[in-house]
Amino acid sequence: MSKPMPQHQFNTDSDVSSEATQPMHLALRAIRKVPEITAIFWIIKLLSTAMGESTTDYFVYQINPYVAVALGCIGLAIALILQLLVRRYIAWVYWLAVVMVAVFGTMVADVAHVVLGIPYLVSTAFFATALAIIFVIWYVSEKTLSIHTIYRGRRELFYWATVIATFALGTAAGDMTASTLHLGYFASFVLFAVLFALPGLAYWLFGLNEIVAFWFAYIMTRPLGASFADWLGKPYLGGLGLNDGKVALVLTILIIGFVGYLTVTRKDMKGEQQ
């Protein structure tokens, strides 16, 4: 009778599969075009939404609004082209694109109301519909809406179309609650803070789908940050009147600091370092 093979010589199918797929998994992580979702991600995202609101409101009153919109459009185009050209996630490139989306997304929503006279309720419904359509087309095309699988190509284009739509929607929604619904900026800030926290709590406590939780929270960051910036900068609707320009400057400095920290520590790329 032959001796039984020592235990350490056995390899299960799962072990072999894991070893075989590990290099491919790491390679895909290395070419991903978005950061890891950490606490710092949410902090910078909220800062960028607030900064975009304050910056837009400051410049449209300091220079010709049409010139401001044109400059915002050019800045967004440059930032997005740069982001689409790089082969992997680079912190300052990615967050530059997010900041420019924040600025231009605010302009789009404001132009729809101020220049075209479209009520905030109508523009909010329009941008919500546009966002839903993008999600549907994205899912039908790619079979996933996961942020963990954003690579160069069509999926990245869907991602940035979604980001732009969320900013325009959030701007309109924040202005709608503050002015149309007469909540004011601070009450709007509290409302959207609660809505921002809900999907995270639902994920941890009740197992809400993580993709649904992420995108719901992501959409809420825009009106949350915008309401906070308006509350600090505006002298009406319950605002503190600290001046949009000063608020935008402070927020910009904070964003640069956090992005610089990520560039040095690479904590937003922890998956690639494993």
C-alpha positions, 0 to 999 in steps of 0.5 A, a space after each residue: 500500500 502506498 503511503 498517503 501524500 503529505 498534506 502540504 503537497 495538496 493544492 485545491 482548485 481554489 488555491 490554484 485559481 487564486 494564484 492564477 488570477 492574482 497577477 491579472 487582478 493586480 494588473 487591472 488595479 494598476 490601470 484603474 482610472 479612479 481612486 480607492 474609496 476612502 474617508 479622504 475621497 469623501 472629504 475631497 469630494 465634498 470640498 470640491 463641491 463646495 469650492 465649485 459653488 463658491 468659485 462659480 458664484 464669485 466669478 459670475 459677479 466679478 466678470 461677464 457671466 458669459 465669459 465666466 461660463 466660457 472659461 469654465 467650459 474651456 477649463 473643464 475640456 482641458 482637465 477632462 482631456 488630460 484625465 482621459 489621456 493618462 493611462 492610470 489614476 493620478 491624484 492631481 489629474 483626477 481631482 483637477 477634473 473633478 474640481 472643473 466639473 464642480 465649477 462647470 456643473 454649477 454654471 450649467 444649473 445656474 445658467 438654466 435658472 438665471 439666464 433661461 428662467 427655468 425653475 429649479 424644480 424643473 431643472 432638478 427633474 430634468 437633470 435627474 432624468 438625464 442622470 437616470 438615462 446615463 445610468 441605464 445606458 451605462 448598465 446596458 452597455 457594460 453590465 455594471 456600474 461599479 466604480 472599482 472597474 473604471 478603466 480607459 475607454 467607454 466605461 470611463 466616458 460613462 463615468 465622467 458623463 455620470 459625474 457631470 450629471 450628478 453635479 448639475 443635478 445637485 446644484 439645482 436640487 440644493 438651490 431648489 430646497 434653499 430658495 424654492 422650498 424656502 428652507 434656507 442654506 443651513 436647513 438644506 445643508 442639514 437635510 442633505 447631510 442626513 441624506 448623504 449618511 443614509 446609504 452608508 448606514 443602510 449598507 452597514 446595517 442592512 446590507 444595501 447594495 454597495 454600488 447603489 449606496 455609493 452612487 446615492 451618497 455621491 449624488 448627495 455630496 453635490 447639494 451637501 457641499 453647495 449648501 454648506 458653501 452658500 451658507 458660509 458665503 451668502 448674506 441671504 437665505 440664512 447665510 453667514 455672508 463671509 464672501 464667496 471669494 474668501 470661502 472659495 480660496 480657503 476650500 481651494 487651499 484645503 483641496 490642494 493640501 489633501 491632494 498633495 497628501 495623497 500624492 505623497 502617501 498614495 493612500 488612495 492607491 492602497 489596492 495597487 500597493 498590495 
